Amino acid sequence: TYLRVIPVITTYYVIEKNIIAISNADGVSMDPTIKSGDIVIIDRFSFRYFYTLKKDDIVVAVQPVNPEISICKRIVEVGGGTVPYGPGVQIPLKHYWLEGDNKTKSYDSRHHGCVPENLILGKVLFVIPICYSSLLSFFSYHKQWSIVIKTSFRRSKSILRLEIINNLR
């Protein structure tokens, strides 16, 4: 029976790593658009091959200063445009100027400069607000057993943790 689980986990890992990812938002830099605890659905594939990223897209990227941290920010300007706060400083091609919606609480391109395209991990497709994710948790509580899949979104790896919970305890 354990051998049947391996292909399922492997398939999930390949899909999550290369095509679409589900992650929890952590932090207040994108308030009020994305709040801490919201669930974000991230497209990790199509933006690389089928369309280009543009202004106002929300993306997940590797933080240029600390590659162990992933950031979720809005594209304010694309390569070829000018830096919003600089006197005519042009952003290099294949680079993006990223900023959080909560300007006072965001560590973004205003601090570390523009972000190269190769550090963009994906485009945010959907946001499930924390109130709905809590509602989903409430309904899953009423089953005797729940299987919870938790992922941690990082540049170099995706951490997958399965928990089997007995809700009748």
Salt bridges, closest charged atoms under 4 A:
ASP57 OD1 - LYS54 NZ 3.34
ASP57 OD1 - LYS123 NZ 3.60
GLU77 OE1 - LYS55 NZ 3.16
GLU99 OE1 - LYS103 NZ 2.86
ASP101 OD2 - ARG74 NH2 2.78
ASP108 OD1 - ARG110 NE 2.86
ASP108 OD1 - HIS111 ND1 3.74
GLU163 OE2 - LYS150 NZ 3.71
GLU163 OE2 - ARG161 NH2 2.74
